[in-house]
Structures are given as structure tokens and as C-alpha cells.
């Protein structure tokens, strides 16, 4: 009995203690968890209220009802606004569309002083840009992309595909605006309409968080484009009832709208592409030929011929206005950055010492030249102008040419392509030929008889007798400028008289017009290439059938292809129109 009492007492005590402990622990844990959660949630709620400044939002909402202008709104007064204020963005967008100048100032304010409002700045930027498009219909200089607002949401940033399509659209519209010939102008505008439709389809597939701003502007442009095209078509029918005049004399051809008159050059194009695409060690390349034979036109078509692996950076040295070598080097770096989309915080200022400046530039090329595994081609048109800059200090110029040669031999990512009429051996002090022994020269000459016939007959709908075509080829010998000038005159006569059949009398009239004292090609030959007394005397002696007395002038005329040996063994001017022009005036 005593044992039972003891066991019962012990079991009861143990059970009571265990139960009490379990109950107490559970109750304490539940109470602690509840208190902890309450305190945690309270802390989070309090932190959110303070961090996001939520108690101020009713004030902002209320003030936005009365202060919703670009120059009077809560964002101007409070830098701590996190969440959007309902209805305010739409009001600001509407005012931005009506007042783009003030809107751009407000956008700049947001970017500098309100980092929390980059999404708002992106919306306003799109609205302002789209408004510019609507207010300046069919004007290329306003067809630019909106500013990319760093830090804004991804769905507020246009894709790179959209931006490239916009660039192409702008280029097409610019080509139309710059073209003076009515027939070509119509063709370019029709091409612009097609690109505009593609751009609309692309915009519809972009994020509508920003694309909706541009859709009304694009639709407006499409409507206006229809009217503009119909107007151009009517003008073309009135002024060119027979055929469009696509010929250009004295102007470099553009791949956007001059494909019809860019004929021939197959051999030189293949040679150039072979050199650039397959050669491991890039030599210095020279495209050489007489003035006005199509060297610059070939350069303009080069990007399309080579494809996307090449960036062709074009410098027109004759018209660039470079005063010295450092400014030329500075422009090379600027174009290099644009091609590879590189940005420098501070503009590069080349050293006065040419070699030091070049070493800095070549190091920069080598550092960034493999940026996208693409080759950079610096095409220096009228490169003889660079020689005149080097002549300012021939010793420095010689050292610079030596450094350029070493650079070209050490890598094949950056290529220099010289374009001009002079041979390297003719450039002295410094002597170019001493430094570029392995120069690759490609000669741009006149069109072949087959290519000349193609240029006469293919681009236009005129009926030419064989005798007229043959005489055109003979008189010009395929000289591109002269051939285009005569063909352009014949098209003008056809449209003037409303007929397709051309006659020899028409060609005689065109030739008479070409024999003008200020004819550009003839004056370039007589006044620039053959500018001294000895050369003039040599040409006149050849025209009279006399033996030339100055062997140097004769040699130079042969070297540059202005004269050729005739069937009787005597030398004479290669192009009959040159002979006719000189006999008429000298």
C-alpha cells in the first residue's frame, strides 16, 4: 500500500510537471510568436510608412489636383516621392506635348535632381520626341530617336532593332530631301513610304509602355506621305513625260538612289574585296585614277559590297578643312569612336608632336580594335591633301609615315585606303614611296565599251540608233562624267519634245553644249593636271601631229592615261571630246 501510494504520488508529480511545462512552453511560445510577429509587422509597416513617406501621399494627391503643370507640381518640391501620383503623369505628358521646350527643361531637372523619377523622365522624353514628329511632318532632321534614360524600366527603352530601323528611315528621307532630280526624288520617296510601313509594323511589336506615344505621329506621316507621293507623281508626269533623267554628271553616286547608273567596276570591286576579306597582313591600299572617273562613287558603294564585318570611315580631305596633322588625327579618333560606339568622357587633344600623337592614337586603336571583331577601313579621299599637311614639317612627316607603316604591318584590324589621282612616287618631302614598298594599287579607269553601252541604254526608255550609241562611246571613250553629261542632255531633249526616238542631230546638240569653255572635266585636265607651259605645249604639239619636245610632260601624260598610241604609231589625246575642246579654245 505504501509502495502504491509512493508510485502514484511520483507518477502524478511527474505527469503534472510535464503537462504544466508543456502547457507553459506552448503558451509562452504562442504569446512570444504573436508579440514577435506583431512587433515585426509593426516595424515593417512603420519603416515603409517612413521610408516611402506614405503619410505625405494624400497631401501630394490633393496638391496634384491644382499643381499639375511642368513648372508647378509636387516633383519640383519634394525629392522623396517614390510611388507615382495618380493622374499626374498624364497631365504632365499632355503639357509636354504642347510645350516641348519647357518639357525638356523639366526632364533635365528630373535627371539631375530627382533620381527616383527616371521612369517619369522616360515617359516625358518619349512624349516630347513624338510631338516633334507630329509638328514637323516629313522632315528628316526631326526624325531622331528619344534619349535613353538610364535607370528607367527596361520596358521604357526602345530596342536596338527599332533604333536601327529609325536610322534607316531617316537616311531614306534625307536622301529624298537632298535629291534635286524629280524622277529620282519620286523613287526615293516611294522607298521612304515602304520603310515607313515597315517602321510602323516594328513599332506595333515594341513595348506599348512607350511605343504608343509614336503611333499617332507615324500614322499622321503615312497619311501625309500619300499626298506627297501623288503630288510628286503629277510633277514627274508633267516634267518628264517620256523617261526619268537618272544621269548625274559631276556628283558622286549614292547607293541609296543611284544604283541604275553605277555600272561596271566589277574587276576592281572583286580585287578590293579579295584584298580586304582574305589578306591576313593588310598592306596600304591605293585606289588611283583621273579626276571625275568614279573613285568616290566606288567608295560610297563599298559598305554594301563588303558587308557588315567592315566599317568604312570616309574622310574627304579636300573639303574637310583640316589645318594641320593633329586635327586630322583627332578626326580619325572621333570617327573610330562613332563606328564602334565608344564614348570618351573628355575629348582627346593630340600632342603637337606628330609622332607622339600618332603613338597615342595607334595604342587606342589596338586597345579597342577587337571590340566587335570587325575591321575598320579609313578611306582617305583626295589623300594628296594629307601630303600637303605633312609638307609643313617634312622631317616629322617622314617619321609619321614610318610609324604608320609599322602599325599597318603589325595588325590587320585597322586598314588605311588612300584614294586620289597621284602616284605615291610623285609625293616628295616626305617621300611616300620609300615607306610603302608593298603598296597595293587599284586603278579606276574609264568604262569599257560594253559598260559604256550599258550605261547609255539600260537606265532609260529611249530608242537609240546604233550609230548614236557608237558615236557616244567613241567621243567619250567611256569617261563616266562625259558620258553621263551627254546622256543627261539627250534625256532632256526627249522629255522636252515628248518623243522616245533619238537622232544624231540630238547628239550633235549635246556635244555642242558640252564644248563649253567652263566644262568641268576639260578644265580639270587643262587647268590642274596640265597646268604648266611645258604640258600645254606638249598637248598642242600632239594635236598638230608634231613630235613633243618635253619628254617629262609626255611621260606624265602617258603615266596618267590621258594619251594613247594611235594606229599610225603617233601619240594623241585619248578622249576625242578633250581634243575638240582644246582645239575650240586654244
LOVO-775066 format. One record per residue (C-alpha): z negated, y, x. Coordinates in steps of 0.02 Angstrom, whole numbers, plus 50000, padded with zeros to 5 digits. Layout:
ZYX/...
REM end
This chain:
500005000050000/499575011750139/501185007050227/502215010450072/501375027050048/501745031550228/503555026450217/503815035750054/502985050950123/504055050450280/505685047550183/505305061350061/504895073350200/506495068950296/507585070050142/506805086250091/507035093650261/508855087750271/509285093650098/508415110150124/509275112550290/510985108250218/510735119650069/510095133650178/511525131750301/512835131350164/512085146250076/511935156050239/513705151750292/514425156650123/513445172750124/513955176450304/515795172550271/515795183350117/514975197550208/516155194950358/517705194850251/517105209850155/516735219350314/518395213750393/519425218350244/518485234550230/518825238250412/520675234250396/520825244650239/519895258950317/520925257850477/522535257650375/521985272350272/521565282250428/522995276250541/524365278350411/523455293350339/523675286650164/522475298950082/523705312750127/525175304650038/524765311249864/524755328549943/526445325150028/527185318049868/526625333149771/527195345849901/528895337249915/529215341949735/529265360149789/529615358849977/531185348149991/532325358850097/532845356450277/531885371950328/530375368650216/529735350850198/528185340550244/529015333250401/529035350650478/527175352450457/526465335150489/526955323850636/525905309350573/526895304350418/527265285750433/527965279750267/529435287750176/529035300950047/529825295249886/531365305649838/531285317449987/532595308850095/533905310149959/533565328649937/533715331750123/535325321550132/536115331749993/535675348050081/536285341150248/537985337650172/538065355650110/537355363750266/537825353450420/537335366950546/535545367850485/535515348950466/535965346250649/534565357950700/533345348150592/533965331550664/533665338150839/531915343650787/531535326250722/532155317950881/531115329350993/529515331350894/529445318050757/529675300850839/529085292350679/530595299250584/532035291750682/532645282250530/532705298550433/533665306650578/534925292250573/535215294450386/535465313150406/536635310550554/537745299150451/537715311150305/538215326050414/539625316650501/540325310150337/540255327750265/541275334050414/542595321150375/542685326650193/542755345150233/544115343450367/545375331550291/546625322950406/546065332150564/545825321050715/544585332050809/543305329550669/543575310750660/542155306350779/540775293550770/538985298050723/537665299350856/536745283250892/534905286550854/533905275750975/532345268750895/533065268450720/533285252350623/534695240850677/535505241450504/535735260350526/536825258250682/538715255350666/539405240250756/540435241850915/541925234850818/541795249050693/541685262050831/543205254950920/544175255050757/543695273250732/544295277550908/545955269150873/546115278350708/545775294850794/547065291150930/548375287150799/548035303350705/548055313350868/549745305850913/550395311450744/549715329050765/550445331150940/552165324450896/553455337950862/554915326850813/554935324750624/555585306950619/554305300950745/552965311050657/553305301350496/553225284650587/551575289250668/550825294850504/551345278650419/550495269150560/548955280050535/548925275450350/548925257050395/547485259550518/546545269550386/546625255050264/546015242950398/544605255050436/544115255850252/544035236750243/542985236250400/541785249650334/541525239750174/540935225050279/539695235450380/537875238050330/537855248450172/536225256350229/537355268750322/539165264350278/539015271150101/538985288750172/540775286950237/541625277850094/541945293549987/542675302550138/543835288050181/544425286650000/544745305349999/545775303850159/546775289350085/547215299749933/547735314650038/548715303550157/549845297750016/550325315649977/550565319950160/551705304950188/552785309050037/552955326850100/553495320850273/554735308650197/555545322650097/555645333850250/556415319750353/557735316350221/558195334750218/558245337550407/558805320450470/559845312550332/560775300550449/559505294450577/557885299850658/558025307850829/556885297350936/557525303151105/556395313051221/557035322151375/555785328851498/554235321251420/553325305451472/553455291551343/551915286351245/551605268151197/550965273451026/552625280350964/553995279251096/554245260351105/556025261851041/556605271751192/555585262851325/556925250851386/557195241151546/556005241451693/555735222751670/555865218851855/554655232251913/553445227951772/553435209751825/553185214352008/551755226051967/550895213451853/551105199851985/550295210852118/548835216052010/548465199651924/548685186852063/548375195252231/546635191852300/546615206152426/547295221852345/548405232552457/548795250552421/550185251152292/551525264652281/552675267452132/554035278752201/555585286552128/556505302852097/555785315851981/556075312551795/556585294351809/555115287251708/553685284151830/552365292251718/553085283351566/552845266851655/551035271651693/550735275751510/551315258451457/550345249851597/548705246751499/549645237151364/550625227251494/549095221951593/547875218251452/546015220551429/545485214251602/546085230551679/545545248551660/546935260651709/546185277651752/547545290751758/547475306651862/548885319451850/548535327552018/549885340751997/549095347851839/547265343351868/546885359351963/545835351252100/545455364252232/544765352652365/544405334552409/542575334152346/543135339652171/544435325752173/543115312852220/541955319552087/543285316851954/543575298952015/541735295051987/541745303351817/543225292751760/542445277051833/540855280151731/541845282951572/542845266951596/541305256051624/540205265851502/538975270651638/537815285451619/537015295751756/535555307051722/536185320051843/537985324051886/538495318352059/538795332652181/539845326452328/539415331952504/540535344652589/540885331752723/542305321452651/541855305152738/540035306252684/540565309852505/541785295252505/540485283252575/539305288052435/540685285352309/541265268552378/539465262252379/539375267152196/540995257952159/540365242352247/538695243152158/539465244351984/541195236952012/540715219751945/539985227351788/541115217651669/542225207751788/543625219951754/544755228151881/544845246951896/546545254551936/546535272651992/548315278551958/548605294652055/550155303051984/551035315752096/549975309252240/550835321452359/549645334552289/548195324752364/549075325752532/549085344752519/547185344152494/546975333152648/548005345452748/546625358252727/545735348552865/546895335352941/545525327753050/544375324852902/545885319052803/546315305952934/544525299152933/544545298452743/546185288552741/545465276352868/543905273952761/544975271552605/545995258152695/544405248752746/543755249652568/545355242552493/545385228352619/543565223552588/543645220952399/544875218152256/543945225552108/544485243752130/546335247152162/547245263252205/549005265252136/549965280052206/551395287352104/552615300152170/554315303952244/553865304652429/553815290152552/552195288452649/553165291252810/553585308852751/551755313952737/551085320152903/549485328152967/548695316852918/549985302952938/549795291352789/550945277752857/549795274853006/548375269052893/549295258952760/550445247352857/550365234152720/550825246252581/551725238052433/553105249552368/553905247652196/555425258652166/555795266051995/557675269451992/558965273551859/559285261651714/560565247951742/562205249051643/561555235851521/559905245151496/560805261851477/561905254551340/560375247851253/559565265051255/561145272951182/561465260851039/559845251950991/558615265650931/559815274850812/561025270550672/562605278750738/564345271850765/564885274450945/566645270551006/566625260251166/567435274551261/566005286251216/564685273651272/565595270151434/565765288651474/563915291651437/563445277951560/564655284651691/564145302951680/562275299151692/562325283151795/560835277851690/559745292851739/558415291751599/558165310451574/560015314851570/560415300151456/559055304651332/559585322951331/561395318751289/560915305651159/559725317951077/561125330751062/562275317850983/560965313150853/560755331650812/562635333350784/562645317950670/561225324450561/561975341950557/563675335650498/562975321450391/564025307750474/563745291950574/565385290750668/565325299250837/566835305050937/567255310151115/567265328351059/565425326551016/565045320151190/566045334351269/564985346851170/563375338251226/563935338451408/564375356851397/562625360451331/561865350151473/562795360451604/561585374851585/561005384651737/559185380451698/559485361851666/557815354251722/558385338751816/559755347651911/558625362151958/557285350052018/558545342052133/559355358252195/557815369452197/556425357552252/557085341952337/558615350052415/557845367252437/558375372152614/560015379152677/560475363552776/560295352052625/561305363952514/562675364652644/562715345652659/562895343252470/564285356252459/565195347952604/565095331152516/565795338752356/567265345952454/567585329252540/567075335952710/566055327052842/564225332752834/563635342052988/561755339252969/561305320752994/559475323552944/559945330452773/561205316352748/559905303352795/558625310552674/559885311152530/560295292852562/558465287852575/558025295452406/559565288652318/560445304852273/562075299952358/563055283752372/564565277452465/566155277952363/567635266152363/568555276552494/567085274852611/566505292952594/564795298152531/564635307652368/563335312652239/562795297652138/562705306151967/564315314651908/563315326851800/562465333151959/564165336252038/564815345151883/563265356251876/563335361352060/565205365052051/564905375751896/563595386851976/563785385352166/
REM end
